[in-house]
Amino acid sequence: NSSTGVREINKELNQLPKYQDVFGLTLLELAKQNEKIIGITAAMPTGTSLKYMIKELPERAFDVGIAEQHAVTLAAGFATQGFRVFCAIYSTFLQRAYDQIIHDVALQNLPVVFCIDRAGLVGEDGSTHHGVFDLAYLRLIPNFIIFAPLNAIDLRHMLYTAQSDVNHPLAIRYPRGTSPNYDWKVPFKKLAIGKGICLKKGTDLAILSIGTIGLEVIKALSELDTNTQLRVAHYDMRFLKPLDVALLSTVFKSFKQIITIEDGVLAGGFGSAILEQAHHTNFNTLNITCLGIPDEFITHGTLAQLYCKVGIDFQSIAQKITEKLA
């Protein structure tokens, strides 16, 4: 608006919930019911939306400043005293606290919930801000549970589940941006830890996705002709750790062609975990293609440009499906 200097936001787009607001508002809702909940962030109360809890429950929500290592150790300290701590930090900044994650939280097996914001590619913020390493760098730590929601509703349910049903360090990773769920304030439901779900059945090829990149898969499938659609199954694995080995066993027995897709680095990530599980269970003849972030630093650009560049946009996925079924 030229008269006020305030940028006007497209109202229709603005109605879609940001993952950050779903996190912040859900955490406040839970904290009002559960006095053991603590919120911590490191200089990002607005960016992570912990601002809602800081405003209404300032005695239980803390912004420690640009000090991620301190944030994690503070979270560990609260956890030793029986508090359920939700520590909201950007994926790229959580790297600064890796030693504290391992020694102060994971080694003690403390139930700190890491709400990992800006996970995956973040677009215009550039190569320093992409959150593409967290799946790989957390997967190797003992005691960790790693979850990635498909959408805002899954995020809401996992926050609810995390407040009581998880007695290990837990990572919940979600991207910058909006979820396609206008009505996300649904009644709470507990999610089964380490369990994936089948989103779509198929006959010849299985796609395994984790997190919101699964929405690109859903869009890709809608672009295919009806006959091809019938041949493709889609599984939302939800958890990188623990993997749903029972579901994977069913997939390995049912499909010779598999595509894994993640918005994190391929080296040591979700696809690697699937390949390892296939090898350990002697499914060595499967044709498994892994899509994700290649072994290079990704530059800045729009999310659409970057997804296309690394081949995880819906059009690239649809093309890969067509190639494998040819």
N, C-alpha and C positions, 0 to 999 in steps of 0.2 A: 504494500500500500504506500503510494508515494507521499501521502500527507502525514502518515504516522511513522513511516520507516519500518513498520513491522511486516515481515514476510507473511503473506497469506498462504495457508496450507489447503490443498485440495481436500474438501470436506469428505468426499467419498473415501479417499485413501486414509484420511485421518480417523475414520471409524474403525479401521482394522486395528486390533490391539498390538502394541509393541510387546515383544517378549520381555523387555525390561519392566514395563508396567504390570504385566501379568505376574512377574516375579515379585515386584515391590508390593503390590496390592494384596496378593495372596499371602505373602509373608506377614504383612500387617494383620490380615484376617486371622491367620493361625496364631500369631503372637498374642492377640487379644484373648484367645481361648486357652493358650498355653504359656504360663508365666515363666517357663524354663527356656523359652526361645530367646536367643541373643542374635543380633545382626551386626556384622562388621564389614566395613569397606575401607579401601585405601585411597582416599582423595577423590572417589567417584560416587558420591551420594546421589547426584542427579543422573549421571550416566548409567548407573546400575539400577536406579529408582529405589535405593534404600532410603531415599529422602522421605518417603511416606511414613516409614517406621520411626525415623529420626524425629520427625515432626510430632507424631502422636505418642510415641513411647521413648522419649530421649534417654531415659535411664537404662534402656536395654538395647540401644543401637549406637554404634560407635564408628566415627570416621577417624582413622588414625593418621591421616595424611599420606604423603607419598612414601610409604614404608611397608611394602608388602611382606617383608620378612617378619616385621613386628606384628602385622595383622594375623599372620598364620600362627605365630607363637602365642599371641593373646588368645586366639581361638582355641588352641590346644589347652591353655590354662583354664579357660572357662569350662571346657569339656571335662577336665579332670574333676571338676566340682559338680558334675551332674547336669550342666546346662547343655541344651541342644543349639549349637552355634551354626549359623548360616553365614558363610564368609564369601562375599560377592566381590570378585576381582576379574578384570579382563584377562582373557587367556594369555595374551602376549606378556602381560605384567606379572602373571603368576609364575612365569619362568624365573623371576628374580628371587622367588622364595622356595626354590626347589629343595634346598638343604633342609629347610624348616618343615616342608611337607613330609620328607622322608623321616627325619629324626624326631621331630616334635609331635607329629601326628600319626603317621603310618606305623612307625616302630612301636608306639604305645597303643596302637589300634584304637585310637580315639574317634568317636562318632562325629567328627566335624563334617559339615556339609559344604563343599566348595561349589558355589554357584558361579560357573565359569562363563562370563559374558563375552560377547564379541568372538565367539568360537567360529572357526571356519574363515573363509575369505570375507573381508570387511569393505572392500571397494576402495573408495577415494582416500582413505586415511593412509594408504601406502604400505610398503613392504614391511615396515617396522610394526605395524598394527594387526597384520593378519594373525588369526589364532589357529594356525594349522598344525601345531606340534603337540597339543595337549593330549590327544588320544594316544599318541606314541609315547610321550614322556611319562604319562601316568600309568599306562598299561603294565609297565614292567615293575611297578612298586607293589610288594606284597600287601595284603589286607584291603586293598582298594576295591570299591565298587564304582563302575563307570557307566553312566546312563546318558542318553541323548534323546530328548523328546522329538516326536514327529511334528508336533504343533503345540499351541498354547495350552490346550486342554491336558495333554500329556504332561506338560511342565507343571501345571497346577496340581495334578494328581500326584506327581512324584514329590513335590514339596510337602504335600500332606503326608505321604508315606514316609518321607525322610524324618519327620519330627518324632516318630515313635518306633517304627519298625526296622530301623537300620542301626546296627551296632558296630559298624566299621566306618572308616573314612569313605565318604561318598562324593563323587564328582557328578554334577549335573551341568552339561554344556549346552549352550543355546546361542544363536547368532544375534547380531544386530539386525533390526528390521521388524517386520510385522508378520503375524500369523494369519492364515485365512479364516480363522474362527471368530465371527462377529460376536457370537454368544458363548463366551469362554467361561463365564461364571457359573459353571455347572456344579451340582452337588459333589462333594469330595468322594473319591474312590481310591482304595488302596491298590497299588500295582504290585504284582508278584515279582520279586527280585530275581534277575537272571532269566526272565522269560520273554521271548519274542512273540510276535503274532503274524499270522498270515493275513495280508491285506487283500490279496487276490489269488485265486487258484489258476493253475495253468498246466499244460501237458508236457512241454518240451524244454523250457528254459526257466531257470529261477533267478530272480534278481534279489540280492540281499543288500539292504540299505540300513544305515544307522543315522538317526537324527533328521533334521529338517531337509536334508538333501533328498530324502524320500519323496518330498513333494514334487521335485523335478522328475522323479521316476513316474509318479502318478500322471503328471502332465504328458510325459513322453508316451506312456501307454495309450493315452486318449488320442494321440496323433496317429496311431497305427490302425490299419484296416482291421475289421472284425475278426477275420480268420487268424491274423497274427496275434491279436489280443488274446485269443483263446489259448494260444500256445505258451503264453508267458505268465508265470507266477511271480508274485511280489511279496517278500517277507520283510517286515520291519523288525530288525533284531533287538532294537531298544538298548540292550546292554552289550558293551564291549567286554565287560568283565563283571561277574562271571558270564561267559558265553552260554547260550542256551544249547548245550551239547545234544540234548534229546531232539530238539527241533532240527538242528543241523544234521543229525544222523538220518532223520526222515528225508530231509532235502537231498543229502548225498545219495541215498538209496533210490530216490525218485527221479533225479535229473542228472544227465551227463553234462549239460551245459549250464554254467553258473556265471553270473556277473555280480561282483561286489562293487559298491559305490560309497564313497565317503567324501566329506569336504575337509579332510585332513591329509597329512603326508602319507604316501603309500608305504614308505620305509618304516616298518614297525607298527603300522596302524591296524585298522579294522580288517582290510583285505589280507594282510599278513597273518592275522589271527585265524582267519577262515582257512587259509592255505595250510597253516600249521595243524589245525584241527583235522583237516582232510588227510594230511600225511600221517598224523598220529593214529588215526582210525583206519588206516590202510585203504583210503579211497584215493589212490594215486593216479587213476586213469581219468579222472574228471577233467573237463576242459573249463578252467576257471580264469576269467578275465577280471583284473582289478582296475577300477577307475578311481582316480583321486588326484592329489597334488603331487606332481613329479618332484624329483630331487633337485630343486632349484628354488631360489628366492623369487616370489611372485611380486611383480611390480604393482603400481597403483592403476586404477581404472574402475569403471563401473562394475557392479557385481555381474551384470549380464556379459560384459566384455571378458571378464576374468573367468567366469564359468565356461564360456565358449573357448577361451584360450587353452584351458586345461582339460576340456572335453567332458565336463560334468553338467552341462546344460541339457535341457530336455531334448533338443534337436540332436545333439551328439549321442545321447543315450538311445534315442529312437533309431539312429543310424547304426549304432553298435548292435542293437537287438536284431535289426534286419540283416546285418552281415552274418551274425552267428546262426541265424535260422535259415540262411540261404542254402 
